[in-house]
Amino acid sequence: MEISTDRVVSIHYTLRDDAQVELDSSRDTDPLLYLHGHSQIVPGLERALAGKKTGDKILASIQPEDGYGDYDSQLTSSVARKQFPKGVSLNVGEMFEFSNAQGEPVVVRIAAIDADTVTVDANHPLAGKVLHFDVEIVDVRSATKEELAHGHAHPGDGYSH
């Protein structure tokens, strides 16, 4: 069965950056399960997997615009250190969640810290990076009516909300 919209796809993948440093992998865990055509993986990888079948292996290099987007320097800002809760340990690279002016949650990464300010970055950590995927298609099947209604794949051993 070919990968196409509304198919449940199970893949093993390894993600590397341009320097071939491994960033993420499913190889030592369960395969990644997703509903194809429902924007659950980066668009470039979804397009690269379309038409493939169980057992196929692909190498795909995904440009930033088809991955996590281009890096946007306007998504960084300096925040007064006193705006962070007292007693909270702040470290470069840590993720922190706060509410924006509209009350919506925003996740930022701490990019720098000095005596009075903390520089936060709301870009995805992989924004602006070319993503190199090594993928093996483990399984492809038709989605169930329940999966289509829920908008996501369910593991083979059942799922309840």
N, C-alpha and C positions, 0 to 999 in steps of 0.2 A: 504494500500500500504506500502510495506517495504522500509526502508531506504537503498539505494544502490547508486552506482555511477550515476551521472547525475540526481539525484532527488533533488528538492528544499525542504529543511527541515526548519521548523520553530520550535524553542525551547524556553522555559523559563528555565533559569538556575540560580543557586546560586553557587558561587565559594568560597571555604573556604581554609584556610591553615591548617597545622597540629594542631594548637591550636584552631581550629574551629572558627577563626576570619573571618568574612565575608569580602572578598576582592572585590567582584563584584557580581552584580545580574541584571537580566532583569525583575524581578518580578513586579516592579512598572512602567515598560515601555512596549513598544512593544516587542514582542518576537524577538530573534535573528534569522535572515534569512540567510541561507548559501546554497551553491551548493555543495552537498556531493561528495567527491572524488576529489576535486580541491584544497586541502590544505588551506582551509579558516578558519579552526579551528585547534587546536593542534591535532597532529596525534593520540595520545592515546584516546582522546575523540571521534574523528571520528570513530576509530575502535570500541569503546564501543557502539556507536550508530547504527552501521551497523546491519541491519536485524530487527531493532525495528520498531514499527508502531505508528500511531497517538494514543495518549492517554497513551502510555507506560511511565513509570517513572523509572529512573535508578539512582543509586548512583555509581559513578566511581572515584576511586583514581588513578591519573595519575602520574607516576614516572617522574622525571626531563627529562630523555632522550626521553620520549614520550610527553613532554610538551614544555617548553621553553629552554630545554637543561641544561646541567650541568653548574655550575658557573665556569667561566674561569678567574682566577686571572690575566692572561696576558691581559685582556681587561680593566684593570684599569691602570691609569697613573697619574702622577703629572704634572700639567701645571702651568707655571708661571702666577701668578695672573694678571700681566700686559698684558698678551695675550688676556684677555677678554676686550670687549669694555668698555671704560670709561663711568661711569654713570649707568652701568647695575648692578642691585641689584642681588647679588649671595647668594643663600640660599641652605643649605643641603637639598637634596631630589628633588630639581627642575631639570627639564629636559632642556637641552641646545643642540642646533644643530650647528655643524660646518662642514667644508669640510675637508676630509682627503687629504693625499698627491696626490691621484689620482683625486681630485676634487669631489669625491662622498660625499653626505651628510651622516653624522654620528650623531646619537642621543645618548647623554650621560646623565647620572644622576650625579649630584654633590654629591659626597660621603663625602667629608670633605673639610674644608676651614681653612687655617691658614694665618698668616701675609703675606707670600710671595707666597704660592702655593695653588692651588685648585686641589683636587683629583677627577678625573672623572672616571666613571664606564660605559662602553659600554655594559655590560650584560643587558639582559632584566630584569626588576625588579623582575620577578618571576623565573628567572634562578636558578636552584639548589633546587627548592622547589617542594614538592609533592602537587599536585593540587587535591582538593576534590570537585567534581561536584555533585550537586543534580539537575537532569534534568527532565523536562516533555516535551514530544514530542507533540507539538500543532498541527502540520500539516505536511504531506508529500505529494508531488505531483511530477509529471514528469516535468522536465524543458522544457521551450519553446525553439524553435530553436534560437530565439534571445538571450536568457539567455546562451545557450551553446556557441553561437558565441562570446558573450561578456565575457564568463568565470566567470559569477557571477549571483546570483539570483536577480530578480527584485521584488519589492513589488507588491502586488495584484492589486493595483489601477493604475498600469501603471508606466512607467519609461522612461525617455528620456535622452540621453547623450548629 
